[in-house]
């Protein structure tokens, strides 16, 4: 039986392998997976995936996608990391 973290890791691998061409979908799913890593207290992975989602959204040139990824990242960081985390995600993403 796989642990929660193993399932999340496999989800990221599958997303990269099968859906790399659909930037909006990948950014959205990375944002969702980042939230689940945060729930599992794997903040390192949550931050990494959030940064990837933000970078993809910027490359896609989709303002609503970028807004969604930035807001979700700020919200998840704010829930666990306070204001400095929100500034970190928004500025560094």
Phi and psi restraints in degrees (value plus and minus 20) as a CYANA .aco file:
   2 UNK   PHI    -107.3   -67.3
   2 UNK   PSI     124.7   164.7
   3 UNK   PHI     -97.6   -57.6
   3 UNK   PSI     149.2   189.2
   4 UNK   PHI     -79.0   -39.0
   4 UNK   PSI     -64.1   -24.1
   5 UNK   PHI     -85.1   -45.1
   5 UNK   PSI     -57.6   -17.6
   6 UNK   PHI     -84.9   -44.9
   6 UNK   PSI     -60.7   -20.7
   7 UNK   PHI     -83.9   -43.9
   7 UNK   PSI     -62.6   -22.6
   8 UNK   PHI     -82.7   -42.7
   8 UNK   PSI     -64.3   -24.3
   9 UNK   PHI     -79.1   -39.1
   9 UNK   PSI     -63.0   -23.0
  10 UNK   PHI     -86.6   -46.6
  10 UNK   PSI     -55.5   -15.5
  11 UNK   PHI     -81.9   -41.9
  11 UNK   PSI     -62.6   -22.6
  12 UNK   PHI     -84.0   -44.0
  12 UNK   PSI     -64.0   -24.0
  13 UNK   PHI     -81.4   -41.4
  13 UNK   PSI     -64.5   -24.5
  14 UNK   PHI     -84.4   -44.4
  14 UNK   PSI     -62.2   -22.2
  15 UNK   PHI     -79.9   -39.9
  15 UNK   PSI     -66.4   -26.4
  16 UNK   PHI     -83.7   -43.7
  16 UNK   PSI     -61.3   -21.3
  17 UNK   PHI     -93.4   -53.4
  17 UNK   PSI     -57.7   -17.7
  18 UNK   PHI    -124.9   -84.9
  18 UNK   PSI     -44.4    -4.4
  19 UNK   PHI    -144.2  -104.2
  19 UNK   PSI      -1.5    38.5
  20 UNK   PHI     -75.8   -35.8
  20 UNK   PSI     -46.8    -6.8
  21 UNK   PHI     -99.8   -59.8
  21 UNK   PSI     -33.8     6.2
  22 UNK   PHI    -124.6   -84.6
  22 UNK   PSI      66.1   106.1
  23 UNK   PHI     -77.1   -37.1
  23 UNK   PSI     -64.5   -24.5
  24 UNK   PHI     -82.4   -42.4
  24 UNK   PSI     -64.6   -24.6
  25 UNK   PHI     -83.4   -43.4
  25 UNK   PSI     -66.1   -26.1
  26 UNK   PHI     -82.0   -42.0
  26 UNK   PSI     -65.6   -25.6
  27 UNK   PHI     -81.3   -41.3
  27 UNK   PSI     -62.7   -22.7
  28 UNK   PHI     -83.9   -43.9
  28 UNK   PSI     -66.3   -26.3
  29 UNK   PHI     -88.0   -48.0
  29 UNK   PSI     -58.0   -18.0
  30 UNK   PHI     -81.3   -41.3
  30 UNK   PSI     -58.5   -18.5
  31 UNK   PHI     -83.5   -43.5
  31 UNK   PSI     -63.4   -23.4
  32 UNK   PHI     -84.9   -44.9
  32 UNK   PSI     -63.9   -23.9
  33 UNK   PHI     -84.9   -44.9
  33 UNK   PSI     -56.8   -16.8
  34 UNK   PHI     -79.3   -39.3
  34 UNK   PSI     -60.4   -20.4
  35 UNK   PHI     -82.0   -42.0
  35 UNK   PSI     -59.6   -19.6
  36 UNK   PHI     -89.8   -49.8
  36 UNK   PSI     -56.8   -16.8
  37 UNK   PHI     -83.3   -43.3
  37 UNK   PSI     -59.4   -19.4
  38 UNK   PHI     -81.8   -41.8
  38 UNK   PSI     -61.1   -21.1
  39 UNK   PHI     -79.8   -39.8
  39 UNK   PSI     -53.8   -13.8
  40 UNK   PHI    -107.3   -67.3
  40 UNK   PSI     -11.5    28.5
  41 UNK   PHI      41.1    81.1
  41 UNK   PSI      11.6    51.6
  42 UNK   PHI    -123.0   -83.0
  42 UNK   PSI      47.9    87.9
  43 UNK   PHI     -83.3   -43.3
  43 UNK   PSI     -48.9    -8.9
  44 UNK   PHI     -80.3   -40.3
  44 UNK   PSI     -67.8   -27.8
  45 UNK   PHI     -89.9   -49.9
  45 UNK   PSI     -58.1   -18.1
  46 UNK   PHI     -80.3   -40.3
  46 UNK   PSI     -63.8   -23.8
  47 UNK   PHI     -87.9   -47.9
  47 UNK   PSI     -63.6   -23.6
  48 UNK   PHI     -79.9   -39.9
  48 UNK   PSI     -66.0   -26.0
  49 UNK   PHI     -88.4   -48.4
  49 UNK   PSI     -56.5   -16.5
  50 UNK   PHI     -83.3   -43.3
  50 UNK   PSI     -63.2   -23.2
  51 UNK   PHI     -81.3   -41.3
  51 UNK   PSI     -62.6   -22.6
  52 UNK   PHI     -81.8   -41.8
  52 UNK   PSI     -64.5   -24.5
  53 UNK   PHI     -81.9   -41.9
  53 UNK   PSI     -62.3   -22.3
  54 UNK   PHI     -85.1   -45.1
  54 UNK   PSI     -63.0   -23.0
  55 UNK   PHI     -82.2   -42.2
  55 UNK   PSI     -62.6   -22.6
  56 UNK   PHI     -84.2   -44.2
  56 UNK   PSI     -63.3   -23.3
  57 UNK   PHI     -82.0   -42.0
  57 UNK   PSI     -59.3   -19.3
  58 UNK   PHI     -85.4   -45.4
  58 UNK   PSI     -63.4   -23.4
  59 UNK   PHI     -84.2   -44.2
  59 UNK   PSI     -55.7   -15.7
  60 UNK   PHI     -90.6   -50.6
  60 UNK   PSI     -40.7    -0.7
  61 UNK   PHI      48.8    88.8
  61 UNK   PSI       7.1    47.1
  62 UNK   PHI    -125.1   -85.1
  62 UNK   PSI      84.6   124.6
  63 UNK   PHI     -79.2   -39.2
  63 UNK   PSI     -58.3   -18.3
  64 UNK   PHI     -90.5   -50.5
  64 UNK   PSI     -57.2   -17.2
  65 UNK   PHI     -85.0   -45.0
  65 UNK   PSI     -63.4   -23.4
  66 UNK   PHI     -82.6   -42.6
  66 UNK   PSI     -64.2   -24.2
  67 UNK   PHI     -80.4   -40.4
  67 UNK   PSI     -63.5   -23.5
  68 UNK   PHI     -82.5   -42.5
  68 UNK   PSI     -65.6   -25.6
  69 UNK   PHI     -87.3   -47.3
  69 UNK   PSI     -60.0   -20.0
  70 UNK   PHI     -85.0   -45.0
  70 UNK   PSI     -63.1   -23.1
  71 UNK   PHI     -86.5   -46.5
  71 UNK   PSI     -64.1   -24.1
  72 UNK   PHI     -83.2   -43.2
  72 UNK   PSI     -62.2   -22.2
  73 UNK   PHI     -83.0   -43.0
  73 UNK   PSI     -63.1   -23.1
  74 UNK   PHI     -86.1   -46.1
  74 UNK   PSI     -60.6   -20.6
  75 UNK   PHI     -84.3   -44.3
  75 UNK   PSI     -65.8   -25.8
  76 UNK   PHI     -88.3   -48.3
  76 UNK   PSI     -58.6   -18.6
  77 UNK   PHI     -89.4   -49.4
  77 UNK   PSI     -56.5   -16.5
  78 UNK   PHI     -86.1   -46.1
  78 UNK   PSI     -54.5   -14.5
  79 UNK   PHI     -88.7   -48.7
  79 UNK   PSI     -52.6   -12.6
  80 UNK   PHI    -134.3   -94.3
  80 UNK   PSI     -39.0     1.0
  81 UNK   PHI    -147.3  -107.3
  81 UNK   PSI     -20.9    19.1
  82 UNK   PHI      54.7    94.7
  82 UNK   PSI    -195.9  -155.9
  83 UNK   PHI     -78.1   -38.1
  83 UNK   PSI     -59.4   -19.4
  84 UNK   PHI     -78.8   -38.8
  84 UNK   PSI     -54.8   -14.8
  85 UNK   PHI     -84.5   -44.5
  85 UNK   PSI     -60.2   -20.2
  86 UNK   PHI     -83.4   -43.4
  86 UNK   PSI     -64.4   -24.4
  87 UNK   PHI     -84.3   -44.3
  87 UNK   PSI     -58.3   -18.3
  88 UNK   PHI     -82.2   -42.2
  88 UNK   PSI     -67.5   -27.5
  89 UNK   PHI     -84.6   -44.6
  89 UNK   PSI     -65.0   -25.0
  90 UNK   PHI     -87.5   -47.5
  90 UNK   PSI     -59.7   -19.7
  91 UNK   PHI    -101.5   -61.5
  91 UNK   PSI     -59.4   -19.4
  92 UNK   PHI    -112.8   -72.8
  92 UNK   PSI     -40.2    -0.2
